[in-house]
Amino acid sequence: MSIFYRGRSGKTQSRSPAMMKLATSIALLAYPLGCFIQLAFPDTTEASDIQFGEVFGFLLVVTSLFAFATFAASSFQRIVGDETDKLDEFEMDLRRKAQAFSYQVFASLTLIGIIYLGVASDLFDSDRLTLWHPQTYEHWNALFWGAALYAFVLPTAYLAWTMPAAPEDE
Amino acid sequence: MVHNRLPVLRAERGLSRKALADAVGVNYQTIGYLERGDFNPSLELALKLSAYFDLPIEMLFSLKPFTPLSQMANDKGDT
């Protein structure tokens, strides 16, 4: 599952593999880091407090979304997100490989998350150890958009790191 | 790995990658990846290319490296 934004001109934006590696890495790393920082430094009601953690965490989340926006209309994103009848067999082959890789990573992360939630709920209200678990709407909202972001970006990240260099133009 | 003679045949006929790609219905970069051996074509694409060049498929693709055409011509001249 992924999305691709086709611009008004209908042409895809050219992005270098190095730029794609950087942008996809930022998109995948900045979002969870930003959420973690926001969680570690929660908003307080004290008006005098300067919310460095809150602001910095929010900026990281915005940076992650901005990084995604830089390649949402790229040729890499077209391979994983465009309609199948607009791709040729080489591009379909790349898409299948990217989706297979993404499925493995996404399924692994989901299983780890479920195991963690299982342990956290087991320890809930125990005096041994208290593990964080999502409780508020904001927590579930952040998890939902994080999962969506990973679903959209993981296949593109795979392509950015593994796709052979484009043949030189004639 | 599947070896191919696409660059030679394309050069012989003065074809650009774009022209060949349009003729067989693929992206022009796919022809580049194909020529470089980064991608093995499906039977359908191989047959389309074979039909386009009007050559038997084994003249275009092989599991063994091709003998250079110049050497083949030279060997033919010797016999």
gemmi code that builds the backbone of each chain (N, CA, C; Angstrom):
import gemmi

chains = {
    "A": [
        ("MET", (0.842, -1.192, 0.000), (0.000, 0.000, 0.000), (0.875, 1.238, 0.000)),
        ("SER", (0.594, 2.117, -0.942), (1.343, 3.373, -0.955), (0.563, 4.397, -1.759)),
        ("ILE", (1.023, 5.617, -1.708), (0.346, 6.655, -2.478), (1.363, 7.367, -3.361)),
        ("PHE", (0.865, 7.915, -4.449), (1.723, 8.659, -5.370), (0.966, 9.900, -5.812)),
        ("TYR", (1.639, 11.037, -5.770), (0.997, 12.284, -6.194), (1.473, 12.626, -7.598)),
        ("ARG", (0.542, 12.620, -8.541), (0.895, 13.012, -9.908), (0.607, 14.504, -10.068)),
        ("GLY", (1.627, 15.263, -10.405), (1.462, 16.705, -10.537), (0.580, 17.081, -11.719)),
        ("ARG", (0.315, 18.371, -11.839), (-0.569, 18.837, -12.923), (0.019, 18.540, -14.299)),
        ("SER", (1.362, 18.599, -14.402), (1.997, 18.363, -15.701), (1.952, 16.877, -16.073)),
        ("GLY", (1.708, 16.018, -15.091), (1.672, 14.577, -15.349), (3.048, 13.942, -15.310)),
        ("LYS", (4.099, 14.778, -15.196), (5.455, 14.235, -15.188), (5.889, 13.945, -13.747)),
        ("THR", (6.768, 12.946, -13.610), (7.291, 12.646, -12.283), (8.524, 13.501, -12.025)),
        ("GLN", (8.778, 13.758, -10.737), (9.945, 14.559, -10.387), (11.162, 13.655, -10.279)),
        ("SER", (12.262, 14.140, -10.849), (13.493, 13.361, -10.815), (14.215, 13.612, -9.492)),
        ("ARG", (14.557, 12.548, -8.804), (15.299, 12.657, -7.542), (16.487, 11.707, -7.607)),
        ("SER", (17.633, 12.170, -7.146), (18.822, 11.312, -7.184), (18.696, 10.222, -6.118)),
        ("PRO", (19.357, 9.064, -6.335), (19.304, 8.002, -5.315), (19.808, 8.485, -3.959)),
        ("ALA", (20.847, 9.326, -3.951), (21.384, 9.825, -2.672), (20.329, 10.668, -1.950)),
        ("MET", (19.648, 11.503, -2.704), (18.613, 12.353, -2.107), (17.459, 11.491, -1.588)),
        ("MET", (17.121, 10.443, -2.345), (16.036, 9.551, -1.922), (16.408, 8.788, -0.653)),
        ("LYS", (17.670, 8.351, -0.580), (18.107, 7.642, 0.631), (17.985, 8.554, 1.849)),
        ("LEU", (18.422, 9.795, 1.670), (18.374, 10.754, 2.775), (16.926, 11.064, 3.172)),
        ("ALA", (16.091, 11.360, 2.171), (14.707, 11.767, 2.455), (13.903, 10.637, 3.092)),
        ("THR", (14.072, 9.407, 2.581), (13.300, 8.297, 3.157), (13.793, 7.976, 4.575)),
        ("SER", (15.107, 8.096, 4.788), (15.639, 7.836, 6.138), (15.107, 8.873, 7.123)),
        ("ILE", (15.093, 10.138, 6.695), (14.572, 11.197, 7.580), (13.095, 10.938, 7.881)),
        ("ALA", (12.329, 10.601, 6.834), (10.888, 10.368, 7.043), (10.653, 9.221, 8.035)),
        ("LEU", (11.469, 8.165, 7.922), (11.248, 6.992, 8.782), (11.776, 7.189, 10.204)),
        ("LEU", (12.820, 7.987, 10.360), (13.426, 8.131, 11.691), (12.889, 9.325, 12.480)),
        ("ALA", (12.622, 10.441, 11.767), (12.241, 11.670, 12.487), (10.871, 11.538, 13.157)),
        ("TYR", (9.947, 10.813, 12.521), (8.591, 10.727, 13.087), (8.577, 10.009, 14.450)),
        ("PRO", (9.107, 8.763, 14.526), (9.087, 8.108, 15.849), (9.920, 8.854, 16.880)),
        ("LEU", (11.035, 9.453, 16.439), (11.877, 10.203, 17.381), (11.110, 11.418, 17.919)),
        ("GLY", (10.409, 12.112, 17.006), (9.620, 13.280, 17.421), (8.520, 12.894, 18.402)),
        ("CYS", (7.851, 11.780, 18.117), (6.776, 11.313, 19.017), (7.360, 10.939, 20.378)),
        ("PHE", (8.524, 10.278, 20.348), (9.147, 9.855, 21.600), (9.530, 11.073, 22.446)),
        ("ILE", (10.088, 12.082, 21.802), (10.493, 13.287, 22.539), (9.260, 13.995, 23.121)),
        ("GLN", (8.189, 14.047, 22.340), (6.952, 14.674, 22.846), (6.403, 13.899, 24.047)),
        ("LEU", (6.568, 12.574, 23.984), (6.072, 11.739, 25.069), (6.945, 11.889, 26.321)),
        ("ALA", (8.252, 11.994, 26.077), (9.190, 12.089, 27.205), (9.120, 13.457, 27.882)),
        ("PHE", (8.747, 14.476, 27.097), (8.650, 15.834, 27.654), (7.234, 16.346, 27.443)),
        ("PRO", (6.271, 15.840, 28.185), (4.870, 16.195, 27.949), (4.586, 17.663, 28.272)),
        ("ASP", (3.533, 18.133, 27.664), (3.090, 19.517, 27.874), (2.703, 19.707, 29.352)),
        ("THR", (3.110, 20.805, 29.915), (2.688, 21.108, 31.287), (1.817, 22.359, 31.251)),
        ("THR", (1.098, 22.550, 32.305), (0.184, 23.687, 32.324), (0.838, 24.954, 32.859)),
        ("GLU", (2.062, 24.822, 33.325), (2.774, 25.991, 33.835), (3.082, 26.944, 32.687)),
        ("ALA", (2.547, 28.118, 32.740), (2.733, 29.075, 31.652), (4.190, 29.501, 31.510)),
        ("SER", (4.929, 29.446, 32.605), (6.313, 29.908, 32.552), (7.256, 28.871, 31.926)),
        ("ASP", (6.810, 27.618, 31.855), (7.680, 26.574, 31.302), (7.879, 26.759, 29.798)),
        ("ILE", (9.115, 26.676, 29.389), (9.387, 26.703, 27.949), (9.405, 25.253, 27.468)),
        ("GLN", (8.547, 24.946, 26.515), (8.338, 23.554, 26.105), (9.327, 23.154, 25.006)),
        ("PHE", (10.605, 23.060, 25.379), (11.602, 22.696, 24.371), (11.307, 21.311, 23.788)),
        ("GLY", (11.036, 20.361, 24.675), (10.783, 18.991, 24.221), (9.575, 18.919, 23.309)),
        ("GLU", (8.513, 19.598, 23.741), (7.268, 19.587, 22.955), (7.482, 20.193, 21.568)),
        ("VAL", (8.154, 21.352, 21.558), (8.378, 22.055, 20.283), (9.345, 21.266, 19.408)),
        ("PHE", (10.432, 20.777, 19.990), (11.430, 20.029, 19.221), (10.819, 18.740, 18.656)),
        ("GLY", (10.034, 18.058, 19.464), (9.359, 16.842, 19.009), (8.409, 17.133, 17.858)),
        ("PHE", (7.659, 18.209, 17.996), (6.723, 18.596, 16.938), (7.475, 18.942, 15.650)),
        ("LEU", (8.602, 19.644, 15.797), (9.392, 20.001, 14.612), (9.924, 18.761, 13.902)),
        ("LEU", (10.302, 17.751, 14.678), (10.784, 16.500, 14.063), (9.669, 15.801, 13.290)),
        ("VAL", (8.465, 15.808, 13.857), (7.320, 15.192, 13.163), (7.039, 15.944, 11.854)),
        ("VAL", (7.080, 17.272, 11.912), (6.852, 18.082, 10.705), (7.964, 17.820, 9.683)),
        ("THR", (9.197, 17.699, 10.172), (10.324, 17.412, 9.276), (10.114, 16.084, 8.555)),
        ("SER", (9.627, 15.103, 9.297), (9.361, 13.791, 8.706), (8.319, 13.903, 7.586)),
        ("LEU", (7.257, 14.649, 7.855), (6.199, 14.800, 6.842), (6.712, 15.608, 5.654)),
        ("PHE", (7.549, 16.606, 5.925), (8.126, 17.409, 4.846), (9.036, 16.529, 3.974)),
        ("ALA", (9.801, 15.657, 4.630), (10.689, 14.752, 3.875), (9.854, 13.864, 2.950)),
        ("PHE", (8.715, 13.388, 3.451), (7.835, 12.565, 2.607), (7.323, 13.383, 1.419)),
        ("ALA", (6.980, 14.646, 1.680), (6.448, 15.499, 0.610), (7.474, 15.706, -0.505)),
        ("THR", (8.771, 15.658, -0.166), (9.788, 15.909, -1.205), (9.850, 14.784, -2.238)),
        ("PHE", (9.380, 13.581, -1.867), (9.439, 12.503, -2.873), (8.071, 11.918, -3.211)),
        ("ALA", (7.001, 12.566, -2.748), (5.654, 12.027, -3.008), (5.309, 12.009, -4.500)),
        ("ALA", (5.984, 12.862, -5.288), (5.700, 12.895, -6.732), (6.901, 12.402, -7.537)),
        ("SER", (7.818, 11.692, -6.884), (9.056, 11.263, -7.565), (8.831, 9.989, -8.382)),
        ("SER", (9.807, 9.692, -9.236), (9.707, 8.478, -10.055), (9.783, 7.224, -9.174)),
        ("PHE", (10.495, 7.303, -8.049), (10.574, 6.169, -7.112), (9.177, 5.896, -6.528)),
        ("GLN", (8.516, 6.985, -6.104), (7.198, 6.829, -5.494), (6.182, 6.369, -6.540)),
        ("ARG", (6.400, 6.766, -7.810), (5.495, 6.331, -8.879), (5.520, 4.801, -8.999)),
        ("ILE", (6.716, 4.221, -8.868), (6.825, 2.764, -9.007), (6.009, 2.043, -7.934)),
        ("VAL", (6.010, 2.566, -6.711), (5.291, 1.862, -5.641), (3.835, 2.316, -5.483)),
        ("GLY", (3.494, 3.489, -6.066), (2.160, 4.001, -5.789), (1.254, 4.232, -6.978)),
        ("ASP", (1.793, 4.198, -8.192), (0.952, 4.514, -9.358), (0.057, 3.321, -9.714)),
        ("GLU", (-0.910, 3.577, -10.592), (-1.803, 2.499, -11.037), (-0.985, 1.446, -11.785)),
        ("THR", (-1.341, 0.177, -11.601), (-0.511, -0.901, -12.163), (-0.470, -0.869, -13.698)),
        ("ASP", (-1.542, -0.413, -14.332), (-1.531, -0.419, -15.799), (-0.639, 0.681, -16.387)),
        ("LYS", (-0.079, 1.529, -15.516), (0.828, 2.567, -16.004), (2.296, 2.184, -15.796)),
        ("LEU", (2.513, 0.967, -15.295), (3.885, 0.504, -15.063), (4.223, -0.606, -16.057)),
        ("ASP", (5.499, -0.667, -16.438), (5.895, -1.782, -17.301), (6.376, -2.945, -16.435)),
        ("GLU", (6.826, -4.021, -17.083), (7.130, -5.227, -16.304), (8.338, -5.061, -15.387)),
        ("PHE", (9.306, -4.235, -15.773), (10.464, -3.997, -14.903), (10.018, -3.257, -13.640)),
        ("GLU", (9.179, -2.242, -13.852), (8.683, -1.468, -12.704), (7.777, -2.316, -11.814)),
        ("MET", (6.984, -3.184, -12.414), (6.134, -4.078, -11.604), (6.987, -5.053, -10.786)),
        ("ASP", (8.088, -5.496, -11.393), (8.999, -6.397, -10.681), (9.597, -5.679, -9.468)),
        ("LEU", (9.997, -4.420, -9.671), (10.538, -3.632, -8.553), (9.477, -3.435, -7.476)),
        ("ARG", (8.250, -3.148, -7.911), (7.177, -2.926, -6.931), (6.942, -4.173, -6.089)),
        ("ARG", (6.922, -5.321, -6.742), (6.693, -6.575, -5.992), (7.793, -6.803, -4.957)),
        ("LYS", (9.037, -6.556, -5.362), (10.147, -6.739, -4.418), (10.024, -5.749, -3.253)),
        ("ALA", (9.690, -4.486, -3.573), (9.563, -3.457, -2.529), (8.424, -3.798, -1.572)),
        ("GLN", (7.316, -4.297, -2.123), (6.171, -4.628, -1.273), (6.471, -5.850, -0.399)),
        ("ALA", (7.203, -6.815, -0.957), (7.546, -8.011, -0.169), (8.436, -7.607, 1.011)),
        ("PHE", (9.414, -6.748, 0.742), (10.308, -6.288, 1.814), (9.517, -5.513, 2.872)),
        ("SER", (8.663, -4.597, 2.399), (7.890, -3.760, 3.326), (6.973, -4.608, 4.195)),
        ("TYR", (6.390, -5.629, 3.580), (5.501, -6.503, 4.349), (6.265, -7.166, 5.496)),
        ("GLN", (7.482, -7.654, 5.180), (8.283, -8.317, 6.213), (8.577, -7.353, 7.363)),
        ("VAL", (9.003, -6.133, 7.021), (9.368, -5.156, 8.055), (8.127, -4.735, 8.844)),
        ("PHE", (7.055, -4.429, 8.122), (5.839, -3.944, 8.768), (5.243, -5.018, 9.684)),
        ("ALA", (5.219, -6.258, 9.191), (4.676, -7.358, 10.002), (5.528, -7.569, 11.250)),
        ("SER", (6.857, -7.473, 11.094), (7.749, -7.656, 12.249), (7.511, -6.558, 13.282)),
        ("LEU", (7.421, -5.298, 12.797), (7.190, -4.182, 13.725), (5.845, -4.330, 14.434)),
        ("THR", (4.832, -4.778, 13.691), (3.499, -4.966, 14.283), (3.532, -6.043, 15.362)),
        ("LEU", (4.224, -7.152, 15.069), (4.318, -8.235, 16.061), (5.060, -7.772, 17.312)),
        ("ILE", (6.155, -7.035, 17.096), (6.910, -6.527, 18.253), (6.015, -5.589, 19.078)),
        ("GLY", (5.262, -4.742, 18.390), (4.353, -3.805, 19.072), (3.288, -4.531, 19.868)),
        ("ILE", (2.725, -5.595, 19.287), (1.666, -6.346, 19.986), (2.242, -7.066, 21.209)),
        ("ILE", (3.436, -7.638, 21.034), (4.083, -8.309, 22.180), (4.326, -7.283, 23.298)),
        ("TYR", (4.820, -6.094, 22.903), (5.078, -5.044, 23.895), (3.785, -4.657, 24.620)),
        ("LEU", (2.705, -4.450, 23.838), (1.432, -4.056, 24.456), (0.905, -5.157, 25.383)),
        ("GLY", (1.138, -6.409, 24.973), (0.720, -7.531, 25.817), (1.435, -7.496, 27.160)),
        ("VAL", (2.756, -7.276, 27.098), (3.536, -7.221, 28.338), (3.114, -6.000, 29.161)),
        ("ALA", (2.942, -4.859, 28.468), (2.574, -3.622, 29.177), (1.224, -3.765, 29.869)),
        ("SER", (0.260, -4.426, 29.196), (-1.060, -4.572, 29.818), (-1.006, -5.597, 30.956)),
        ("ASP", (-0.087, -6.569, 30.835), (0.101, -7.553, 31.893), (0.608, -6.891, 33.167)),
        ("LEU", (1.482, -5.915, 32.952), (2.106, -5.242, 34.098), (1.298, -4.039, 34.587)),
        ("PHE", (0.168, -3.760, 33.889), (-0.643, -2.590, 34.223), (-1.091, -2.673, 35.685)),
        ("ASP", (-0.892, -1.605, 36.406), (-1.272, -1.522, 37.823), (-0.449, -2.437, 38.736)),
        ("SER", (0.619, -3.021, 38.166), (1.451, -3.839, 39.053), (2.474, -2.923, 39.732)),
        ("ASP", (2.974, -3.350, 40.842), (3.956, -2.506, 41.529), (5.385, -2.885, 41.131)),
        ("ARG", (5.525, -3.889, 40.233), (6.872, -4.297, 39.818), (7.447, -3.298, 38.822)),
        ("LEU", (6.704, -3.046, 37.781), (7.209, -2.208, 36.685), (6.015, -1.642, 35.930)),
        ("THR", (6.119, -0.401, 35.538), (5.044, 0.185, 34.737), (5.593, 0.563, 33.368)),
        ("LEU", (5.036, -0.041, 32.327), (5.459, 0.277, 30.960), (4.440, 1.219, 30.340)),
        ("TRP", (4.973, 2.130, 29.514), (4.062, 3.062, 28.842), (3.180, 2.296, 27.857)),
        ("HIS", (1.938, 2.708, 27.767), (1.053, 2.175, 26.733), (0.097, 3.285, 26.320)),
        ("PRO", (-0.367, 3.250, 25.046), (-1.226, 4.343, 24.583), (-2.527, 4.413, 25.363)),
        ("GLN", (-2.882, 5.639, 25.789), (-4.088, 5.803, 26.593), (-5.016, 6.863, 26.024)),
        ("THR", (-4.428, 7.914, 25.479), (-5.260, 9.032, 25.042), (-5.486, 8.991, 23.526)),
        ("TYR", (-6.387, 9.867, 23.089), (-6.644, 9.991, 21.650), (-5.363, 10.390, 20.918)),
        ("GLU", (-4.575, 11.297, 21.509), (-3.337, 11.763, 20.870), (-2.367, 10.604, 20.656)),
        ("HIS", (-2.285, 9.713, 21.640), (-1.380, 8.571, 21.502), (-1.793, 7.684, 20.330)),
        ("TRP", (-3.087, 7.341, 20.267), (-3.559, 6.460, 19.192), (-3.478, 7.162, 17.840)),
        ("ASN", (-3.718, 8.466, 17.844), (-3.627, 9.243, 16.604), (-2.193, 9.210, 16.072)),
        ("ALA", (-1.229, 9.406, 16.968), (0.182, 9.382, 16.566), (0.563, 7.992, 16.057)),
        ("LEU", (0.062, 6.945, 16.708), (0.366, 5.582, 16.261), (-0.240, 5.316, 14.878)),
        ("PHE", (-1.464, 5.787, 14.676), (-2.126, 5.573, 13.388), (-1.349, 6.241, 12.260)),
        ("TRP", (-0.999, 7.518, 12.440), (-0.293, 8.232, 11.362), (1.129, 7.699, 11.178)),
        ("GLY", (1.711, 7.215, 12.260), (3.031, 6.591, 12.144), (2.959, 5.323, 11.306)),
        ("ALA", (1.940, 4.509, 11.572), (1.766, 3.269, 10.798), (1.502, 3.599, 9.326)),
        ("ALA", (0.663, 4.619, 9.093), (0.369, 5.018, 7.709), (1.642, 5.510, 7.014)),
        ("LEU", (2.426, 6.326, 7.718), (3.670, 6.847, 7.140), (4.615, 5.704, 6.779)),
        ("TYR", (4.759, 4.736, 7.677), (5.642, 3.601, 7.396), (5.121, 2.782, 6.211)),
        ("ALA", (3.807, 2.601, 6.135), (3.244, 1.851, 5.009), (3.544, 2.558, 3.688)),
        ("PHE", (3.511, 3.892, 3.688), (3.750, 4.661, 2.462), (5.238, 4.743, 2.119)),
        ("VAL", (6.089, 4.807, 3.130), (7.499, 5.129, 2.883), (8.397, 3.889, 2.772)),
        ("LEU", (8.062, 2.808, 3.487), (8.955, 1.639, 3.478), (9.245, 1.110, 2.062)),
        ("PRO", (8.229, 0.957, 1.181), (8.556, 0.454, -0.160), (9.491, 1.411, -0.921)),
        ("THR", (9.266, 2.705, -0.759), (10.112, 3.691, -1.449), (11.534, 3.640, -0.891)),
        ("ALA", (11.647, 3.479, 0.426), (12.971, 3.400, 1.042), (13.726, 2.178, 0.505)),
        ("TYR", (13.011, 1.069, 0.351), (13.652, -0.138, -0.198), (14.206, 0.161, -1.594)),
        ("LEU", (13.399, 0.812, -2.421), (13.860, 1.139, -3.781), (15.056, 2.073, -3.743)),
        ("ALA", (14.985, 3.071, -2.858), (16.076, 4.055, -2.784), (17.404, 3.376, -2.459)),
        ("TRP", (17.360, 2.340, -1.634), (18.602, 1.686, -1.205), (19.022, 0.538, -2.098)),
        ("THR", (18.128, -0.002, -2.916), (18.495, -1.207, -3.679), (18.389, -1.061, -5.191)),
        ("MET", (17.669, -0.085, -5.679), (17.457, 0.007, -7.120), (18.775, 0.297, -7.837)),
        ("PRO", (19.069, -0.446, -8.934), (20.311, -0.161, -9.653), (20.302, 1.261, -10.207)),
        ("ALA", (21.495, 1.833, -10.327), (21.594, 3.213, -10.850), (20.968, 3.280, -12.232)),
        ("ALA", (20.314, 4.391, -12.509), (19.643, 4.550, -13.807), (20.680, 4.547, -14.927)),
        ("PRO", (20.344, 3.900, -16.067), (21.277, 3.922, -17.194), (21.533, 5.363, -17.643)),
        ("GLU", (22.750, 5.602, -18.112), (23.076, 6.965, -18.548), (22.248, 7.332, -19.767)),
        ("ASP", (21.850, 8.602, -19.818), (21.093, 9.068, -20.981), (21.972, 9.073, -22.216)),
        ("GLU", (21.332, 8.818, -23.363), (22.107, 8.794, -24.615), (22.331, 10.210, -25.125)),
    ],
    "B": [
        ("MET", (22.214, -15.518, -15.474), (22.071, -14.220, -16.161), (21.773, -14.448, -17.644)),
        ("VAL", (20.920, -13.597, -18.168), (20.583, -13.676, -19.594), (21.355, -12.571, -20.325)),
        ("HIS", (22.156, -12.995, -21.310), (22.919, -12.016, -22.107), (22.059, -11.567, -23.289)),
        ("ASN", (22.320, -10.360, -23.757), (21.521, -9.881, -24.898), (22.352, -9.048, -25.856)),
        ("ARG", (21.839, -8.930, -27.074), (22.513, -8.162, -28.122), (21.784, -6.847, -28.414)),
        ("LEU", (20.964, -6.419, -27.484), (20.138, -5.229, -27.768), (20.964, -3.990, -28.109)),
        ("PRO", (22.064, -3.690, -27.378), (22.800, -2.460, -27.721), (23.339, -2.496, -29.151)),
        ("VAL", (23.840, -3.671, -29.570), (24.403, -3.794, -30.922), (23.307, -3.612, -31.966)),
        ("LEU", (22.201, -4.299, -31.763), (21.103, -4.225, -32.736), (20.523, -2.824, -32.819)),
        ("ARG", (20.454, -2.185, -31.659), (19.920, -0.813, -31.627), (20.873, 0.136, -32.360)),
        ("ALA", (22.180, -0.058, -32.120), (23.174, 0.806, -32.775), (23.161, 0.575, -34.282)),
        ("GLU", (23.056, -0.684, -34.673), (23.020, -1.025, -36.106), (21.899, -0.298, -36.829)),
        ("ARG", (20.784, -0.205, -36.157), (19.588, 0.388, -36.798), (19.383, 1.850, -36.441)),
        ("GLY", (20.320, 2.390, -35.688), (20.229, 3.815, -35.333), (19.000, 4.144, -34.500)),
        ("LEU", (18.662, 3.229, -33.606), (17.450, 3.415, -32.788), (17.812, 4.003, -31.431)),
        ("SER", (17.009, 4.908, -30.959), (17.215, 5.391, -29.585), (16.493, 4.431, -28.633)),
        ("ARG", (16.861, 4.511, -27.347), (16.164, 3.683, -26.355), (14.678, 4.019, -26.338)),
        ("LYS", (14.391, 5.307, -26.468), (13.000, 5.768, -26.414), (12.196, 5.153, -27.559)),
        ("ALA", (12.787, 5.145, -28.763), (12.065, 4.614, -29.925), (11.792, 3.123, -29.745)),
        ("LEU", (12.807, 2.406, -29.265), (12.618, 0.967, -29.060), (11.600, 0.719, -27.935)),
        ("ALA", (11.707, 1.520, -26.872), (10.779, 1.364, -25.741), (9.342, 1.601, -26.194)),
        ("ASP", (9.142, 2.649, -26.980), (7.783, 2.945, -27.478), (7.266, 1.808, -28.355)),
        ("ALA", (8.167, 1.215, -29.127), (7.751, 0.154, -30.049), (7.301, -1.101, -29.309)),
        ("VAL", (7.927, -1.370, -28.168), (7.559, -2.611, -27.448), (6.743, -2.325, -26.181)),
        ("GLY", (6.441, -1.049, -25.925), (5.524, -0.696, -24.828), (6.114, -0.746, -23.439)),
        ("VAL", (7.356, -0.277, -23.294), (7.940, -0.170, -21.948), (8.528, 1.222, -21.751)),
        ("ASN", (8.936, 1.516, -20.522), (9.594, 2.777, -20.198), (10.989, 2.774, -20.836)),
        ("TYR", (11.466, 3.935, -21.307), (12.762, 3.934, -22.000), (13.909, 3.512, -21.080)),
        ("GLN", (13.761, 3.771, -19.779), (14.834, 3.361, -18.864), (14.890, 1.840, -18.724)),
        ("THR", (13.748, 1.200, -18.920), (13.708, -0.262, -18.837), (14.610, -0.884, -19.901)),
        ("ILE", (14.651, -0.251, -21.086), (15.540, -0.753, -22.142), (16.994, -0.663, -21.666)),
        ("GLY", (17.338, 0.428, -20.997), (18.691, 0.593, -20.461), (19.032, -0.475, -19.436)),
        ("TYR", (18.101, -0.734, -18.515), (18.326, -1.770, -17.494), (18.461, -3.152, -18.160)),
        ("LEU", (17.650, -3.360, -19.189), (17.671, -4.632, -19.928), (19.023, -4.822, -20.619)),
        ("GLU", (19.492, -3.788, -21.289), (20.769, -3.860, -22.012), (21.920, -4.122, -21.058)),
        ("ARG", (21.826, -3.534, -19.878), (22.915, -3.660, -18.906), (22.862, -4.996, -18.160)),
        ("GLY", (21.788, -5.749, -18.355), (21.664, -7.048, -17.688), (21.141, -6.954, -16.270)),
        ("ASP", (20.594, -5.788, -15.891), (20.039, -5.634, -14.544), (18.669, -6.294, -14.434)),
        ("PHE", (18.092, -6.617, -15.577), (16.714, -7.123, -15.575), (16.563, -8.138, -16.705)),
        ("ASN", (15.936, -9.286, -16.392), (15.665, -10.285, -17.423), (14.235, -10.100, -17.927)),
        ("PRO", (14.061, -10.028, -19.240), (12.711, -9.754, -19.746), (11.800, -10.963, -19.591)),
        ("SER", (10.509, -10.682, -19.561), (9.539, -11.781, -19.576), (9.554, -12.387, -20.977)),
        ("LEU", (8.950, -13.550, -21.099), (8.870, -14.194, -22.421), (8.121, -13.277, -23.387)),
        ("GLU", (7.084, -12.620, -22.875), (6.283, -11.739, -23.735), (7.137, -10.598, -24.288)),
        ("LEU", (7.921, -9.948, -23.415), (8.747, -8.834, -23.882), (9.847, -9.332, -24.817)),
        ("ALA", (10.429, -10.498, -24.499), (11.475, -11.051, -25.362), (10.906, -11.343, -26.759)),
        ("LEU", (9.696, -11.866, -26.815), (9.073, -12.163, -28.112), (8.739, -10.875, -28.871)),
        ("LYS", (8.320, -9.852, -28.127), (8.030, -8.561, -28.780), (9.305, -7.982, -29.392)),
        ("LEU", (10.409, -8.063, -28.651), (11.679, -7.539, -29.158), (12.141, -8.348, -30.368)),
        ("SER", (11.958, -9.657, -30.253), (12.344, -10.533, -31.356), (11.546, -10.189, -32.617)),
        ("ALA", (10.264, -9.967, -32.438), (9.410, -9.623, -33.582), (9.781, -8.251, -34.130)),
        ("TYR", (10.109, -7.320, -33.235), (10.445, -5.972, -33.686), (11.709, -5.979, -34.543)),
        ("PHE", (12.714, -6.742, -34.100), (13.967, -6.793, -34.870), (13.902, -7.816, -36.008)),
        ("ASP", (12.803, -8.562, -36.042), (12.604, -9.587, -37.063), (13.762, -10.596, -37.058)),
        ("LEU", (14.098, -11.030, -35.862), (15.183, -11.995, -35.680), (14.717, -13.106, -34.741)),
        ("PRO", (15.286, -14.321, -34.905), (14.932, -15.382, -33.946), (15.349, -14.970, -32.538)),
        ("ILE", (14.604, -15.421, -31.570), (14.825, -14.977, -30.187), (16.230, -15.330, -29.690)),
        ("GLU", (16.800, -16.438, -30.181), (18.147, -16.835, -29.717), (19.234, -15.914, -30.274)),
        ("MET", (18.878, -15.106, -31.295), (19.837, -14.101, -31.789), (19.881, -12.887, -30.862)),
        ("LEU", (18.838, -12.730, -30.058), (18.767, -11.575, -29.143), (19.193, -11.924, -27.729)),
        ("PHE", (18.794, -13.101, -27.279), (19.059, -13.469, -25.880), (19.758, -14.830, -25.813)),
        ("SER", (20.640, -14.967, -24.833), (21.341, -16.235, -24.659), (21.742, -16.391, -23.196)),
        ("LEU", (21.825, -17.647, -22.767), (22.295, -17.898, -21.399), (23.821, -17.849, -21.328)),
        ("LYS", (24.468, -17.982, -22.494), (25.935, -17.875, -22.544), (26.295, -16.548, -23.198)),
        ("PRO", (27.483, -16.012, -22.866), (27.875, -14.750, -23.508), (27.961, -14.909, -25.030)),
        ("PHE", (27.534, -13.882, -25.740), (27.554, -13.935, -27.209), (28.984, -13.778, -27.729)),
        ("THR", (29.260, -14.455, -28.837), (30.507, -14.194, -29.552), (30.338, -12.839, -30.244)),
        ("PRO", (31.358, -11.968, -30.180), (31.209, -10.669, -30.849), (30.920, -10.850, -32.347)),
        ("LEU", (30.079, -10.002, -32.890), (29.682, -10.125, -34.298), (30.889, -10.000, -35.226)),
        ("SER", (31.857, -9.134, -34.821), (33.042, -8.956, -35.665), (33.827, -10.274, -35.760)),
        ("GLN", (33.910, -10.987, -34.640), (34.639, -12.262, -34.645), (33.890, -13.294, -35.477)),
        ("MET", (32.573, -13.282, -35.376), (31.754, -14.213, -36.170), (31.950, -13.959, -37.663)),
        ("ALA", (31.991, -12.659, -38.020), (32.166, -12.302, -39.437), (33.549, -12.740, -39.910)),
        ("ASN", (34.542, -12.553, -39.034), (35.918, -12.932, -39.381), (36.027, -14.441, -39.561)),
        ("ASP", (35.414, -15.196, -38.614), (35.444, -16.658, -38.706), (34.772, -17.136, -39.983)),
        ("LYS", (33.689, -16.450, -40.357), (32.955, -16.835, -41.570), (33.823, -16.580, -42.800)),
        ("GLY", (34.595, -15.491, -42.754), (35.473, -15.141, -43.882), (36.596, -16.143, -44.061)),
        ("ASP", (37.055, -16.734, -42.951), (38.152, -17.705, -43.015), (37.734, -19.015, -43.650)),
        ("THR", (36.435, -19.370, -43.480), (35.988, -20.692, -43.987), (35.627, -20.625, -45.466)),
    ],
}
model = gemmi.Model(1)
for chain_id, residues in chains.items():
    chain = gemmi.Chain(chain_id)
    for i, (resn, *xyz) in enumerate(residues, 1):
        res = gemmi.Residue()
        res.name, res.seqid = resn, gemmi.SeqId(i, " ")
        for name, pos in zip(("N", "CA", "C"), xyz):
            atom = gemmi.Atom()
            atom.name, atom.element = name, gemmi.Element(name[0])
            atom.pos, atom.b_iso = gemmi.Position(*pos), 0.0
            res.add_atom(atom)
        chain.add_residue(res)
    model.add_chain(chain)
structure = gemmi.Structure()
structure.add_model(model)
structure.setup_entities()
